[in-house]
């Protein structure tokens, strides 16, 4: 088979799942990974014959794509804020909205002397690694309840030659931070999707991404926000920042909660889609 034959096979097989433009994007992602060539080179070599082993690999990936498995899990890689990351089923796939959160943090601290940052629910480590890459002088911690997630985060730190302090801990039960110095920034993209919203979600998320990192009980959708806010009041410096990514439908509730707990200033920020997805509380 030629590369052109493979592309046509992808288009025909996936036509009921994705628009043609997305199928072609998936095809080129796979081709670049398997053949280790860039897109421009691939476009000029579509009529070249593939080795049998190469054709089989393309078809194996296609079989996974037919099940709606995300391409990031199939290829075990994702890109986030100029970083090349390893991902597997134990961590969420980094989202563009989270890149916007990182961008907002960096905008807010560009004229400040920041010494320490803690990311709670770090998953793949995308947030602390992106911050460390931009703020190399800052001491940064990444906390998660999942040892499997921290294994992925450690791989990504080594992969990108960045040093982060990784902490295995459940924020819902953590009382003593264990460090004498207070933090300048705490950031978190915690689980925030109520179980009753499952029916609104696509199969590629429900069937493959870790539920531990996605869902919370319907009766208390702010449990992580409230607990992290309580923790932040104890462990942030005066004037320190608490950043959250959040469900747009809970934005005003999170804002009210932070004000009620005593954060002096609270700012809600919309993402590129005009949804209220980020919030900042200042101690």
N, C-alpha and C positions, 0 to 999 in steps of 0.2 A: 504493500500500500504506500501511496505517497502522502505527504503532509496535507495536500489538498483533499485527498480522499477522507482523511481523518476529520478534517474540518467539516466536510459535508456530512459525515456520519454523526458528528456532534450536533450539527444543526437539525438533522432529521430526528434524532433520538430525543432531543431536549425541547423540541418546538412547542410542546404542550405545557412545559414548565416555565420557560423563560422567553422573553423577546429575543429576536435574532441578534440584536446588538450586544445583549448580555451573554448570549451563547458564544459569540465570537470573542468577547473579553475573557470568558472562562477558558476557551480553547487556547488563547495566546498565553494566559497564565500557566496553563499546564505545559504547553510546548516550551516556554522559556525555562521552566523548571526541569523538565525531562531531558531536553536537548541542550540545555545550557547555552542558549543563543538568545540574542535580543530580538525584539519584534521586527525591526527593520530587516535583519538578516533572514528571519523566518519567512517574511513576505516574498523575498527573492529566491527562496529555495523550496517553494511549495510543491514543485514537481519532482523533487528528489525522492528517491525510494528510501523508505525507512527499513531498518533492520527488523526482523521478526520480533525480537525482544522489545524493541521500542514500540512497535505497534501494539503488542500485548499490554504494555504499561499504559498506553493511551486508553485502551479499552477497559482496563481495570479501573482507571480513574472515572471513566464514563459510567461504569456500573455504579460507582458510589454517587455520582452526581444525579443519577436517575432516582435515587432514594431521597433526594433533597439534602444530602449531607453537605454542609458548608465547605466550600473550596479551601478555606483556611485550615480546616481539620484534615482534609484529604492530603494537602501538600505540607501540613504541619508548619505553616509559616503565616505571618501577618506583618503588616507594616504600620507603624504608629509613630508619628511625630519624628520622622527621619530615622527611626530605628527599625531594624529587621529583627523580628521576634519569632521565637518558637512557640507554638500553641498546640495543645491537645485537649481532650475532652474534659480535663479537670479544671480548665479556666475558660472564662468568657472570651470571645473574640473581641479585641479592642475595637471600639466604635469611634466614628468621626466626632460625635458629640463630646466624647471624653477628650479628644484632642482640643476641642474648643475650651474645655475646662482647664486643661494645662496652659493653653494660651492666655486665658484670663488670669491665672495665678501668676504667670511670668510678667504680664502687664502690670499687675498690682504691686509686685515686689521689685521692679526694675531700679527704683531709686532708694531701696531700703537695704539695710545690712541684715541679712537673714543668715542665721547660724544652723537652724535645725527644722526639719520637716518630717511629719509622720503621715503615711498613707495607710488607712485602715480598710481592710478587705482588698488586698493588693492584687490578688489573682496572678496574672502573667507578669506582674511587676511593671506594666506599661507606664503608669503614672509616675512612680518614683524614679524609674530609669530615664524617662523623658525630662523630668525636672533635674536630675543629676547631670544629664548630658548638657543642659543649658546653664546649670549652676554648680559647676564642679567643686567649688569651695565649700558647699553646704553639706552638713551631715544629714543624711536621709535614712529613714526607717520605713520598712514595708511590713505590715502586720497582716496575717491571715489565720483563720481557724483551720485551714486545710493544709496538711503537710504535703499532699500531692501538688497543690497549687504552688506552694513555696519551692518545690523541686523545679517546677517550670520557671519560676521567677529567678532562681539561682542560675539556671542554664542561660537565661536571657542576660543576666548581669555579666556572666563570663563571655558570652557571645559578643557583647558590646563593650567589653572592657570597662565596666563601670562598677563601683563598689557601693553596695547598699547594706545596711544592717537589717537582716531578715528576722522577724519575730513571729513565732508560732503562739498564737493566743486568741481566745474568744473574747471579743470586746464586750459581749453581753454579760460576762461575769468578771471582767478585769476591774480591779479596784486600784492596785498599786502599780504605777508605771515602772517603778524600779530604778529610775534615773533621777538624780538630784536636780539636774538642769531642766528648766521648763522649755517648751517648744514655741517656735515662732509661728508655725503653720501646722494645722491638721487638715487633711483632705480625705474625702471618702466618696466612693461610688458604691453605696451599699445595696443589698437586695431591696427592691422597692415595688415589685409587681405582685399584687394580691392574687391569690390562687383563682379567684373568680374571673380574672382576666385571661386565663389560659385559653379560653375558647376564642379569643380574638387574635391569638398569636399563630404564626406560621409554623409548619412542621419542622423546618430547618433549625428553628430555635428550640422548640419543645422536645424534639427527639434527640438532640445532640448536645446542647449547651447545659452546663451543670446546674440543676435546680437549686442547689445550695446558694449559688451566687445570684439567682434571679428572684426567687419567690419569698413572700412573707405571708403570715396568717392574715386573713381578711379582717379579723377583729382588731388588729393593732398594726396598721400599715406604717406607722411612724416609729416602730420600736427601735430600729437602728439609729434613726436620726436623734431620738430622745436620749438614747444611751450614749451616743458619741458626743452629743452636746454637753451632757453631764460630765463626761470624761474631759472634754475640752475645757470646761470652766475650771477644772482642777489643775490641768496640766499645760495650758497655754500661758504664755507671758501676757502681761497687761498690754493691750493693743494688738494681741495676736489674732491671726486669721483662722476661721473655720470655713472651709469650702466643702460644698456637697454637690454631687450630681443627683437629680431627683426626677421622679415621675411628674410630668407637667400638671397632672390633675391634683397633686398634693402640694403644689408650690406655695399657695397661700397659707395652708395649714402648717407647713414647715416654717414659713416666715413668722407666723404668729407664735409658734412654739419657741423659736429662738428669741424673740422679743420677750416672751413671758419668762424665759429662763434668765434673762438679764443681759443679753448681748446688746451692747450700746448702739450699734448700727447694723442694719441688715439690708442687703442689696440682692434683688432677684435679677438674673440676666437671662435674656432669651437666646436661644441657639439660632443657627442660620435659617431654620425653618419657622422662626418666630414663635417657638414654644418656650415656656418658662421651665428651663431644664437645669439651671445652675443657681446656686445661692451662696452668699458670703455673709457670715456673721463676724463682727469684730468684738473681742472681749473688752 
